[in-house]
């Protein structure tokens, strides 16, 4: 039986995002840094699964927000319909230590770490911790995040892209 998305989780994610913003703002104020976070919005993910025989959903629509507080640090949270057709909610910290700028596009690489739910085969759809590698491509207003889900089992590998639009 598929579990319905619990609306009470939305305030929790909003609070998580707010706490992260407050912490980084306090650090900036204490160090005298003058920064304005970049804020990006996204409509979910598009994914490609290595196991082409399985009936995975690859248009993982939803909504999310991302805030970059420094070139190497940011947070993002959101909600989408996952590959097994359940609703997933996530909150992640992103660390981007590698940066380069070919052809005027900001590129960076690093990892994300956080929590995600909604996968019935993992803790009955409950919260799971995860760490994954990511690549980021960002122009002035548009960008894309690529997440790679490695696995020892070749059939469970996937790549996902998250298109995004900068609002601040």
PyMOL commands that set and color helices and strands:
alter all, ss='L'
color gray80, all
select helices_A, chain A and resi 8-31+102-104+123-125+154-156
alter helices_A, ss='H'
color red, helices_A
select strands_A, chain A and resi 38-49+59-70+73-81+87-100+106-116+128-138+142-149+158-166
alter strands_A, ss='S'
color yellow, strands_A
deselect
rebuild
show_as cartoon
